[in-house]
Amino acid sequence: MEYLKEVYQDFKVVPVKKFMTFLFFLTCCLGYVVMALFPYFSSQIIQYATDLNKLAYTYTFYLGISYVAYEVIWYFNYYIYSFLQTYYSDTIHKKIFHKIYSSSRKITKSIDQGKILSLVGDDIPCFCYLIDSITVYLSTIIMILVTLILVFKAHFLFGLIIVISLVIYFIFMKKNMDLFSKYYIEQKKHNDITNSVYVEELNALKEIKTLPIKEKFFKKLKTKLNRYSKAYFKKRTYFVRYENTSTIIPGYTKVILYLILLVFMINFHASIALVILIIGYYDQLTESLTDLVSSYREIREYHISVKRVNEILNYEDDLGNMFGKFRNDFIYGSIVFKHVSYQYNSKDVFDNVSFEIKPNTLNVIIGPSGSGKTTLFDLLLRFYPVSSGEIFLDGVNIYEYSDSIYASNITLVKQNPFIYNKFKHTVYV
């Protein structure tokens, strides 16, 4: 339960649709409960048909109704899931976009760009996947408990054999899934690093083409791919064990159950209905336990992805909420740097710099490469906070202006401007 509480904390960054989530859980539980009735109705049909009792028709009717109810319940469950997936995907994309926009440019250095790319493509849908897996996990527990009660009610000895088999099965499967999750985390990490190599290649394509560094770059990519492959194969090893175990242990247990049931039929005149009931419920229990272990694995897997998204949504840098709400839109353009100092990676870029730029004047800032010309404009654009001192625009500290007012009055045209793709412009006449 502690782990589920930790998972619950993941959803505090996104408003939860409580009513729809409750309906999703309710329909899942109802679907499993209805499914638990299938073996019982089947055994009753055989029992009464053997005795030539017309109640066999009644239970056949019940079985047919339960199949229809099962399909209807899961239809609504899938519809609700589609709604939740759309909601979470849309909400999280908007939140990440605004988080990146409202952060300083340090976010591109603090959070790997390859990670952001794989996160947007692979991890965002995992919010709804996680809800689905938790719902299946809890519903399956209810299903298993209900089924075990019915099995023990039918025959205590067979119930005991089934419980022992399921406990062994669950322990072995859980151990494999824990190791699977461990190497899945490594795989995700190395996938992020591999994506970063491609981002680096795209950003430095001109230099790669003009300098003899292609082979070094490719060697770097192969190193990252090898680490990814090792993590993948280790993860796959435990997944294969999981898949094999899901057939071996239940298969041999079913053979034992058949042998004991044969003994009971020959020596104690057990009915065919009991055989159908026990085997039917055992098949259902093994399938449910497999779903339980799979959903447990998925919870761990999707929890990792959700945590990665939350790292972006919870990211805080030294800009934080420094921007104010000052909304004076009548800007004349007086800029004053007053005793401004700025450090980058513990290195002084500016130390106690003061100057004034008056409105409607032409000013030139010159200096060798690396002297801080670009950084000066980055500070003016509020990309980074100053280490000490103040910057004023028309006598007001630049951090007191609201985002919209400041962005509409202060801009920068770079030597190599960024061209936006397929932006539509509206011209008012």
N, C-alpha and C positions, 0 to 999 in steps of 0.2 A: 504493500500500500504506500510505503514511503516513496517508491519510484513513481507511482501514479500521481502522488502529490507534486513531485518535481515536474512531471509532465504537465500537470494542471497550471503550474506557474508560467508555462510557455505561452498560454493564451491570454495573459494579462496585457500584452502589448497590442492585442487586437480585440475589439468589442465582440463578444460571443453572442450569437443568435440563440438565446437560451430556449425559447419555445420550439424553434425548428430542430434544435439539437435534441431536445427532449422527445419530440415526435420521432426523430430518427432512431433514438435508442428504444423507444416503446415499440415501434414496428419491427425492429430487429428481434426484440425479446418475444413478441407475439409469434413471429415467424418460426423461431426455434421451438416454442411451446407447442405449436400446431404440428411441427415435424415430429415431436416426441410421441404424438398420438398414432402415427402411421403403423409402427410395429404392433401396437396393442390392437388396433382395428383389424389388422391382417390376421393376427392369431385368433381373434374371436370369429372371424369369417371361417377359418379352417376348422375351429372347434365345433361350431354349430353346423357347418356343412357336413362334417364327419358324422354327426348325430342326426342328420337329415332334419334339422330344425330350421324353421322359416326365419328365425332371427338372423341367420346368415345374410339374408337380403337387407335387413335393417342396418347391419354393420357395414355392408358393402356401400349402402347409401351414405353412411357417416364418413366412410373413407373417401368417397367421391367429393362430398362437401368439404372435407378437410383439405383436399388437394386444391380445390377452387379458392378456399380461404387463404391457403399458403401463397398462391400465385398473386392474389389481389394485394395481400399485405406487403409482399416484396416489390410489387409494382410501385406502391406509394413510397416504400423505403428508397428505391432507386431515384424516384422523382425528387425526394427531399435531399438526397445526396447531391444531385445535380445542382440544386439551388445553393446548397452550402459551398460546394466547390467554386461556383461562380462568384459567390459573395466573398469568400476568403481570398481568392486569387486577385479579384479587382481591388479589394481593400489593401492588401499587402503591397501590390505593385504601386499603388498611390502613395502609401506610407514610405516605401523605400525611395521613390522618386523625390519626395519632399525632404526626406532625411538627407540624401546626398546633396540636394540643392542648398539646404539650410546649414550644412556643415562647412568648415573651412577646407581649403585645398589639401590639408594634411590627411584627409580621409583617404585620398588616393595612395598615400604612402603607408598609412596605418593599416588599411585593409587591402589585401591583395586584389588586383583587378581581375585576375583569373578566377579567384574565388567568387567575386561578384557576378561574373559571367555565368559560371556553373550554377550559382545560387539562383539567379533569376530563371534559368532554364529548367533546373531539376528540383530545387528545394522548395520553392513557393507552393506548388501543388500539395506538398507533404503536410501542410496544415490540415487539410480536409482528409487526407489519407490517414493521418494520426487519429482524428476523431472516429473515422470508420473502424480502424483497428482496435481502439479502446472499446467502442461499442460492441464489436464482435467478441472481444475478450470477455467483457462483463456478461454479455448475453450467453456466451458459451458456458460460462461457469454456472449460470442459472439452469441452462439446458442439461448439463452433466448432473447437477444435484437432483433435478426432477427425474431424470432417467434412472439414476441409481436408486432412488426411492421406489420406483416402479419395479426395478429388477429385484431388489431385496424383498419386495412384497410378493413377487412371483415365486422366488426360491432363494433362501438365505445362502446356501452353499455356493451356488453359481454367482451370486452377488459378491461373495467374498473373493472368489477366484478372479473375477473381473477387476475388482478394486486393486488387488495385489499386482496384476498385470499392468494396469493403467498407471500405478505409482512408479513402477520400474521404468515404464515407457516414458513418462513425463520427466523423471530425473535425468535420464540419458539424453533426451531431446533438449532439455533446457541447458545442459552443460555445453552441448554442441552449438546452440544458438548464442550463448554468451561469447564463445570464441569466434563465432561468425561475426558478431557485432564489433568485436575488437578489431578485426582485420578489415571490416567494412569502413571503419573510421579512417584507418590508414589509407585505404583505397581512395576515399573522398579527398583526403589531404593531398595525395600525389596527383590526383586528377586536377585539382586547383593549380598546382605548380606547373603541370603540363600546359594548361590553358594560358598561364602567365607567360610561358615561352613564346606562344603564338602571338599574344598581345605585344610582347617585346619585339618580335620579328616585324609585325605590322608597323609599329611606331618607328623602327629603325631600318625600314626596308631600303631606303636610299643609301644609307651607310653600308649595309650588307652587300648591296650590289656594286658599290664603288671600292670597297676595301676587301682584302682577301680573308674574310672572317666567316664565310659560309660554312666551311667544314667544322670550325669550332662551335658555331651555333648549332649545327646538326648533331654534333657529339653531345652537346648539352641536352638537346631534346631526347636523344637515345638514353642518356643516363636517367632522366626523369621517367621515361617510359618503362625502363627496366624495373625501377622501384615500384611503379604502379602495377606492373605485371606480377611481381613477387607478392604484393599485398593481395592482388586479386586471386592468385592461385591458392594462397593460404586460406582466404575466405571461402573459396570454392570447395576446398578439402572438407571443411566442416559442414558445408551445405550438402555435399554428396553423402556424408555420413548420416545427416538428418533425413535425406530422402530414402536411403536404404533402410534405416531403422524404422521408418514409418510403415514398411511392409513386413519386415522380418518378425519383430516382436508380436504385433497383432496377428500375423498369419499363424505362427506356432501356437499362440494362445487359442485361436479359433479351432485348431486341430485338437488341442487338449479338451476344449469344451465339447466338441463333437463326440470324442471318445467317451467322456463321462456321461453325456446325454444318451449315447447308445446303451451304456451299462444300465442307466436308469430306465430306459424304455424296455430292455429285455428282462431285467430282474425286478423292477419296481413298477412296471406298467405306466411309465410316464407318457403323457399325451403328446401327439404331434404338435399341438398348439403350444406346449411349453418349449419344444425345440425351436419353433419359429419365433416365439417371443424372445427367448434368450439370445439366439443368434442375431435376430433383428436388432435388439437393443445393444448387443455387443458391437455390431457393425456401426451403429449410430454413435456409440460412445467413443470408439476409436477414431471415427471421422471427426467427432466434436473435439476430442483431445488434440488431434492433429491441427484442427482449426485454432485451438487455444494456444498451442506452441507456435504456430505460424503467426498468429496475431501478436503474441508476445515478442517474437522476433521483429515483426513489422513496427511495433511500438518503439522498440529500441532503435531501429533503423530510421524511422521517420522522426523520432525525437532528436536524433543527431542533426537531421536536415533542418528541423524547426529551430534548434538552438543556433545553427549557422545564420538563419534569417534574423533571429533575435539579436545576434551580435551586431548586425547592421542597424536594426531598429533601435537598439539601446546604446548605440555609439554616441559618445559625448567627447567633444574636444574642448580646447581652451577658449573657443568662441562661445560655445554654449548658447545661453540666452542673452548675450551681451547687447544685441541690437535693441534699440528702444522703440518708441512709438511717436517720435517727433515728426510731424507731417507738414512742415512748412515747405511749400512747393515753389516759393519765389527765391530761387537760388541765383546769386550774382557771380559766385565762383572764386571767392577769396579762400585760398588754401594756406594753412599755417602748420608747419611741423615744429613742435616745441619740445626740445630736449628728448627726442625720440631715440630709443635704443631697441635693437632687435637682435636676437640670437637664433641661430639655426644649427641644430646638432652641436650645441655647446660652443659654437664659434660666433664671435661678434661680427655681424654684417654692418650694423650701424651702432655708433656709440655717441650718444648725446648730440644728435643732429638737430639743428634748428634752421629754418629758412621760411620765407613767405613768397607765395605766388599771387600776384594781384589779378583781378578780373581784367579781361580784354587785353592781355599782354601775351607776347610770344616768348616762351622760355625753352631753353635747350639744356638738356642734362647729358653730359658726356663723361666717358670714363672707360677704362679697359674692360675686357670681358671678365665677369665675375666680381666686378666692383660693387654691385648692388643696384644697378639701374632698374632691372626687372622687379627686384624685391621691393623697391620703393613704390612702384605702381601697384604691386600686390597688396602692400599695406594700405595704400590709398583706396583701393577697391574693397578693402575689408576681408581679403582672402585669409589673412593671418592677423592675430592680435599683436600689438606692439608689446615688447618686454617691459618697457617703461616709457614715460613721456605721454604726450597727447598730440592728436592730429585734429585740426579744426577746419570746418567748412562753414564759411560765413559766421565765424565766431562760435559755432556749435560743435561739440565733440562728434566726430563722424559716427561713433557707435550709438549716439542718441537718436539718429534718424531711423525711420522705419525702413524695412526692406524695399517696399514699392517706391517710396519717394527717392531713396538714395540711388536705386538702380535706374530710375528714369532720368536722373540728372548727372550721374557720373558714369562715363563709359570709356573704353579703351579700344583703339583700332591697332591691331598688331601688324607686324611686318608680314606674317603668314597667317591671314585670318582663317577661321574655321567656317566652311561653307555648309549650311544646314541642308539636309536632304529632304526634298519634296515639301517644303513649307509653303503654305498658301498665304498669299498676302491679299488683303482687301483694300481697295482704293476708294475713298469717299470723294465724290465730286460735288 
